[in-house]
Amino acid sequence: MERTVVITGASDGIGAAAAKMLAYPGDTLVVVGRSAQKTKAIADELESDYFLADFADLAQVRALAAELLEKYPRIDVLANNAGGIMGPRVETVDGFEKTFQVNHLAPFLLTNLLRKRLVENRATVINTSSAANQHMSRFNIEDLNAERKYSAQTAYGNAKLANILFTRELQKRHGDHGISAAAFHPGVVGSNFAAESTSLAKLAYGGLARRFLLSPAQGADTLVWLATTTLGVDWVPGQYYAKRKIARSNKLADDEGIARSLWEQSAAMVGLAPDWD
């Protein structure tokens, strides 16, 4: 059966590598990126559809969702891959700390706006997280916007934990309706995801350090595996994976109360009603 696969953050790095690996004949591949030049180049290479959206602007996320719903009667895989480590604390045009918005709020909004279509097609939703959820996070459910305390690494770790909490809650709320969600750690990959950071992460993931890190294709392996293998046989929904296996995550990732509160607060922040359907 022909499938429609949507990948965000697909203009570079893991997303671009995954797009190349998922460009199956007969399927409809849709790549989403922020850079017009890079995104079009990937789309042209793969003969795929493409859309532009800057996740630091939720209006663009809403427009993206509307365009996807208008053009594609089915969506079988949604890979929420866009994200990155940022620099000093900056608020977006929507008034939210940029790391939290780009890595969590934007994919949360996109997924929810597409949710009915995803349910109809029994879709797989894949969220790119990171081991930073364990090593960098100092998660405070009462300070999601990092107004009390901020560092670039902590904000990134918190957002990556939010990706897992979102995965868990999405599966809990809508798994019985047809959605299958999973989060994964790609490994330490040499890419441009820390390009906006002024922290040590920019040095650790770029420049000469890249020769010692995983390639984007290696980092995309678990994403592609989740997108192409059999649910319930090869993998279990609602879990966090690394190297194709269920992985250990921050202990807060299993806190159902925090997952529920994050969902409710995120919905309020992006303007979705608590009982939105």
C-alpha positions as CSV (number, residue, x, y, z in Angstrom):
1,M,0.0,0.0,0.0
2,E,1.3,3.4,-0.9
3,R,2.1,5.6,2.1
4,T,2.5,9.3,2.8
5,V,5.5,10.1,5.0
6,V,6.0,13.6,6.4
7,I,9.4,14.5,7.9
8,T,10.1,17.9,9.6
9,G,13.6,19.3,10.0
10,A,14.3,17.5,6.7
11,S,16.6,20.1,5.1
12,D,19.7,18.9,6.8
13,G,21.2,16.3,9.1
14,I,19.2,13.4,10.4
15,G,16.0,14.6,8.7
16,A,17.6,14.8,5.3
17,A,19.3,11.4,5.8
18,A,16.0,9.8,6.9
19,A,14.2,11.4,3.9
20,K,16.7,9.8,1.5
21,M,16.3,6.4,3.2
22,L,12.5,6.6,3.1
23,A,12.1,7.7,-0.5
24,Y,10.5,4.5,-1.6
25,P,9.0,4.2,-5.1
26,G,5.2,4.6,-4.9
27,D,5.2,6.3,-1.6
28,T,4.6,10.1,-1.2
29,L,7.5,11.7,0.7
30,V,6.9,15.1,2.1
31,V,9.9,17.1,3.5
32,V,9.5,20.1,5.7
33,G,12.3,22.6,6.5
34,R,13.0,26.2,7.4
35,S,15.6,27.0,4.8
36,A,14.1,27.5,1.3
37,Q,17.3,26.7,-0.5
38,K,18.2,23.5,1.5
39,T,14.7,22.1,1.6
40,K,14.1,22.6,-2.1
41,A,17.5,21.0,-2.8
42,I,16.6,17.9,-0.9
43,A,13.1,17.8,-2.4
44,D,14.5,18.1,-5.9
45,E,17.1,15.4,-5.3
46,L,14.4,13.0,-4.0
47,E,11.6,14.2,-6.3
48,S,9.5,14.7,-3.3
49,D,7.0,17.4,-2.1
50,Y,8.2,20.0,0.2
51,F,6.9,22.8,2.5
52,L,8.6,25.6,4.4
53,A,7.9,26.4,8.0
54,D,9.9,28.1,10.8
55,F,8.9,26.4,14.1
56,A,9.8,29.6,16.0
57,D,6.5,31.0,14.6
58,L,3.4,29.0,15.5
59,A,1.4,30.8,12.8
60,Q,3.7,29.0,10.2
61,V,3.0,25.7,12.0
62,R,-0.7,26.2,11.7
63,A,-0.4,27.1,8.0
64,L,1.7,24.0,7.5
65,A,-0.9,21.8,9.1
66,A,-3.6,23.4,6.9
67,E,-1.6,22.8,3.7
68,L,-0.9,19.2,4.6
69,L,-4.5,18.5,5.4
70,E,-5.6,20.1,2.2
71,K,-3.2,18.2,0.0
72,Y,-2.9,14.7,1.5
73,P,-6.0,12.6,2.2
74,R,-3.8,10.2,4.2
75,I,-0.7,10.6,6.4
76,D,0.8,7.4,7.5
77,V,4.0,8.6,9.2
78,L,4.7,11.9,10.9
79,A,8.3,12.3,11.9
80,N,8.7,15.3,14.2
81,N,12.4,15.8,13.8
82,A,12.8,19.5,13.7
83,G,14.7,20.9,16.7
84,G,18.1,22.0,18.0
85,I,20.1,23.6,20.8
86,M,19.8,27.4,20.9
87,G,22.0,30.2,22.4
88,P,21.1,32.7,25.0
89,R,17.4,32.8,26.1
90,V,15.2,34.3,23.4
91,E,11.5,34.5,23.2
92,T,9.7,33.8,20.0
93,V,7.1,36.0,18.3
94,D,4.6,33.8,20.3
95,G,6.2,34.8,23.6
96,F,7.8,31.4,24.4
97,E,11.4,30.4,25.1
98,K,12.7,29.4,21.7
99,T,14.2,26.0,22.6
100,F,11.0,24.8,24.2
101,Q,8.8,26.1,21.3
102,V,10.9,24.8,18.4
103,N,11.6,21.4,20.0
104,H,8.3,20.7,21.8
105,L,5.4,23.2,21.3
106,A,5.6,23.4,17.5
107,P,5.5,19.6,17.0
108,F,2.9,19.3,19.7
109,L,0.7,21.7,17.8
110,L,1.4,20.2,14.4
111,T,0.6,16.7,15.6
112,N,-2.7,17.8,17.3
113,L,-3.8,19.8,14.2
114,L,-3.2,16.7,12.1
115,R,-4.6,14.3,14.7
116,K,-7.8,13.4,13.0
117,R,-6.0,12.5,9.8
118,L,-3.4,10.5,11.7
119,V,-6.1,8.6,13.6
120,E,-8.0,7.8,10.4
121,N,-4.9,6.3,8.8
122,R,-3.6,4.6,12.0
123,A,-0.4,6.6,11.6
124,T,2.9,6.3,13.3
125,V,4.2,9.5,15.0
126,I,7.9,9.5,15.6
127,N,9.5,12.2,17.9
128,T,13.2,12.8,17.8
129,S,14.4,13.1,21.4
130,S,17.9,12.7,22.8
131,A,19.9,11.2,25.7
132,A,20.1,14.9,26.8
133,N,16.7,14.1,28.5
134,Q,18.8,12.3,31.1
135,H,22.1,14.2,31.2
136,M,21.0,17.9,30.7
137,S,17.5,18.1,31.9
138,R,16.4,20.0,35.1
139,F,12.8,19.8,34.3
140,N,10.4,22.1,36.2
141,I,6.7,21.6,35.2
142,E,6.0,25.0,36.8
143,D,8.6,26.8,34.7
144,L,8.2,25.5,31.1
145,N,9.1,28.8,29.7
146,A,12.4,29.0,31.6
147,E,11.7,32.3,33.1
148,R,13.2,31.5,36.5
149,K,16.4,29.8,35.4
150,Y,18.0,29.3,31.9
151,S,20.9,27.7,30.2
152,A,21.1,26.5,26.7
153,Q,22.0,22.9,27.6
154,T,19.3,22.6,30.3
155,A,16.6,24.1,28.0
156,Y,17.5,21.5,25.4
157,G,17.5,18.6,27.8
158,N,14.1,19.8,29.2
159,A,12.7,19.9,25.6
160,K,14.0,16.5,24.8
161,L,12.4,15.1,28.0
162,A,9.2,16.9,26.9
163,N,9.4,15.0,23.6
164,I,9.2,11.7,25.5
165,L,6.5,12.9,27.9
166,F,4.5,14.0,24.8
167,T,5.0,10.6,23.2
168,R,3.8,8.8,26.3
169,E,0.7,11.0,26.7
170,L,-0.1,10.9,23.0
171,Q,-0.1,7.2,23.1
172,K,-2.2,7.1,26.3
173,R,-4.8,9.5,24.9
174,H,-5.0,8.3,21.3
175,G,-3.3,4.9,21.0
176,D,-6.7,3.2,21.2
177,H,-7.9,5.4,18.4
178,G,-5.2,4.4,16.0
179,I,-2.1,6.5,16.6
180,S,1.2,4.7,17.4
181,A,3.8,7.0,18.9
182,A,7.5,6.5,19.7
183,A,10.4,8.6,20.7
184,F,14.1,7.9,19.9
185,H,17.7,8.9,20.6
186,P,19.7,9.2,17.4
187,G,23.1,9.0,19.0
188,V,25.7,11.7,19.0
189,V,25.5,12.9,15.4
190,G,27.7,15.4,13.6
191,S,25.1,17.8,12.2
192,N,24.0,21.5,12.2
193,F,21.4,21.1,15.0
194,A,23.6,23.2,17.4
195,A,24.4,25.8,14.8
196,E,22.4,28.5,16.7
197,S,24.1,27.7,20.0
198,T,26.9,29.7,21.6
199,S,27.6,26.9,24.1
200,L,30.2,24.2,24.1
201,A,27.6,22.1,22.2
202,K,28.4,24.0,19.0
203,L,32.0,22.9,19.3
204,A,31.1,19.4,20.3
205,Y,28.8,18.7,17.4
206,G,30.4,20.7,14.6
207,G,33.7,21.5,12.9
208,L,36.5,19.0,13.3
209,A,34.6,17.1,16.0
210,R,32.3,15.7,13.4
211,R,34.8,13.1,12.2
212,F,34.5,11.4,15.5
213,L,30.7,11.4,15.6
214,L,27.9,9.4,14.0
215,S,26.9,10.3,10.5
216,P,23.4,11.7,9.9
217,A,22.5,8.4,8.2
218,Q,23.6,6.4,11.2
219,G,21.6,8.8,13.4
220,A,18.5,8.3,11.3
221,D,18.6,4.5,11.5
222,T,16.2,4.2,14.4
223,L,13.8,6.7,12.9
224,V,13.7,4.7,9.7
225,W,13.4,1.5,11.6
226,L,10.3,2.8,13.5
227,A,8.8,4.1,10.2
228,T,9.2,0.8,8.3
229,T,8.9,-2.1,10.7
230,T,5.9,-3.8,12.2
231,L,4.1,-2.3,15.2
232,G,3.7,-4.7,18.0
233,V,6.2,-7.1,16.5
234,D,9.4,-5.0,16.1
235,W,8.5,-2.2,18.5
236,V,6.1,-1.2,21.2
237,P,4.3,2.2,21.0
238,G,4.7,4.7,23.7
239,Q,8.3,3.9,24.3
240,Y,11.7,5.6,24.0
241,Y,14.3,3.9,21.8
242,A,18.0,4.0,21.1
243,K,19.8,1.7,18.7
244,R,16.4,0.0,17.9
245,K,15.9,-1.0,21.5
246,I,13.9,0.4,24.4
247,A,16.2,2.7,26.3
248,R,16.5,4.1,29.7
249,S,15.2,7.7,30.1
250,N,14.9,10.3,32.8
251,K,12.8,9.0,35.7
252,L,10.3,11.8,35.2
253,A,9.5,10.4,31.7
254,D,7.3,7.8,33.5
255,D,5.5,10.3,35.7
256,E,1.9,10.2,34.4
257,G,1.0,13.3,36.3
258,I,3.8,15.4,34.8
259,A,2.9,14.0,31.3
260,R,-0.7,15.0,31.8
261,S,0.2,18.5,33.1
262,L,2.7,19.1,30.2
263,W,0.0,18.2,27.7
264,E,-2.6,20.5,29.3
265,Q,-0.2,23.4,29.7
266,S,1.1,22.9,26.1
267,A,-2.4,22.9,24.8
268,A,-3.2,26.2,26.6
269,M,0.1,27.7,25.4
270,V,-0.7,27.0,21.7
271,G,-4.3,27.9,22.0
272,L,-6.0,24.5,21.9
273,A,-8.9,24.0,24.3
274,P,-8.4,21.4,27.0
275,D,-11.1,19.2,25.4
276,W,-10.1,20.0,21.8
277,D,-11.0,17.3,19.3
